[in-house]
Amino acid sequence: MYSLDEVTDKYIGKTGTPKREAFENELRIEMLGKAIKQARQERNLTQEQLGKLVGVQKAQISKLENSVTDARFDTILKVFKALGAKINFNVELLNQNVQLG
């Protein structure tokens, strides 16, 4: 039996390698999309309604939820603001953690 970390290290790459970083970034984007979709559905909003609140087309909301596009940071912030969601970001700079929120 292997841990998830061991399997990920073996098949994706060790932490800090370019392939592992790309994998983890893609995973974060997917999680962000799922969070947007869940919050929208909990508030009984359609993609079109959320788009109108944010000032973007329904297609942009769909792309965000399905992690199809690299959205602009300000669009993501507007979406979460329209959903009344609290936002916290964790940024790592030169091996130092900085909390934004």
VMD Tcl script that draws the C-alpha trace (Angstrom):
set ca {
  {0.00 0.00 0.00}
  {1.31 3.46 -0.94}
  {0.34 6.92 0.26}
  {-1.06 9.49 -2.17}
  {2.15 11.51 -1.78}
  {4.28 8.51 -2.73}
  {2.19 7.77 -5.82}
  {2.18 11.42 -6.86}
  {5.96 11.66 -6.40}
  {6.46 8.55 -8.51}
  {4.09 9.30 -11.39}
  {3.90 13.11 -11.46}
  {7.22 14.13 -9.97}
  {8.69 15.30 -6.71}
  {7.53 18.54 -5.10}
  {9.28 21.50 -6.69}
  {9.77 19.94 -10.12}
  {8.18 21.75 -13.09}
  {5.87 18.83 -13.88}
  {4.64 18.64 -10.27}
  {4.13 22.41 -10.08}
  {2.05 22.34 -13.29}
  {-0.01 19.43 -11.94}
  {-0.68 21.18 -8.63}
  {-1.59 24.47 -10.34}
  {-4.07 22.67 -12.61}
  {-5.57 20.97 -9.57}
  {-5.97 24.33 -7.80}
  {-7.71 25.82 -10.83}
  {-10.08 22.86 -10.96}
  {-10.86 23.24 -7.25}
  {-11.52 26.95 -7.75}
  {-13.99 26.14 -10.53}
  {-15.80 23.62 -8.37}
  {-16.01 26.15 -5.51}
  {-17.55 28.75 -7.83}
  {-20.10 26.27 -9.15}
  {-21.04 25.02 -5.69}
  {-21.46 28.53 -4.29}
  {-23.55 29.57 -7.32}
  {-25.83 26.55 -7.00}
  {-26.22 27.02 -3.23}
  {-27.48 30.53 -3.97}
  {-29.88 29.22 -6.63}
  {-28.32 31.30 -9.37}
  {-27.98 30.31 -13.00}
  {-24.72 30.92 -14.81}
  {-26.47 33.68 -16.73}
  {-27.68 35.38 -13.53}
  {-24.21 35.23 -11.98}
  {-22.71 36.56 -15.19}
  {-25.03 39.56 -15.08}
  {-24.07 40.26 -11.46}
  {-20.39 40.17 -12.40}
  {-20.67 41.86 -15.79}
  {-19.58 38.92 -17.94}
  {-21.30 36.54 -20.32}
  {-22.75 33.18 -19.21}
  {-20.03 31.48 -21.26}
  {-17.32 33.04 -19.07}
  {-18.98 31.65 -15.92}
  {-19.19 28.24 -17.57}
  {-15.50 28.38 -18.47}
  {-14.59 29.33 -14.91}
  {-16.64 26.50 -13.45}
  {-15.19 23.98 -15.87}
  {-11.62 25.22 -15.53}
  {-11.42 25.73 -19.28}
  {-9.81 29.14 -19.19}
  {-7.28 31.14 -17.26}
  {-9.57 33.87 -16.04}
  {-8.44 37.30 -15.05}
  {-7.85 37.62 -11.33}
  {-10.26 40.53 -11.02}
  {-13.03 38.47 -12.68}
  {-12.56 35.69 -10.13}
  {-12.71 38.24 -7.30}
  {-15.90 39.75 -8.75}
  {-17.50 36.31 -8.99}
  {-16.80 35.48 -5.36}
  {-17.94 38.96 -4.28}
  {-21.21 38.51 -6.19}
  {-21.64 35.15 -4.45}
  {-21.01 36.71 -1.04}
  {-18.07 34.38 -0.46}
  {-15.10 35.06 1.77}
  {-11.81 34.81 -0.10}
  {-8.43 33.78 1.33}
  {-5.32 33.34 -0.79}
  {-2.08 31.74 0.28}
  {0.92 32.95 -1.69}
  {4.35 31.40 -1.32}
  {7.28 33.69 -2.09}
  {10.87 32.53 -1.82}
  {9.96 29.79 0.65}
  {8.01 32.20 2.86}
  {4.24 31.91 3.31}
  {2.15 35.07 3.07}
  {-1.56 35.06 3.91}
  {-3.83 37.38 1.92}
  {-7.46 37.75 2.75}
}
mol new
graphics top color blue
foreach p $ca { graphics top sphere $p radius 0.5 }
foreach p [lrange $ca 0 end-1] q [lrange $ca 1 end] { graphics top cylinder $p $q radius 0.2 }
display resetview
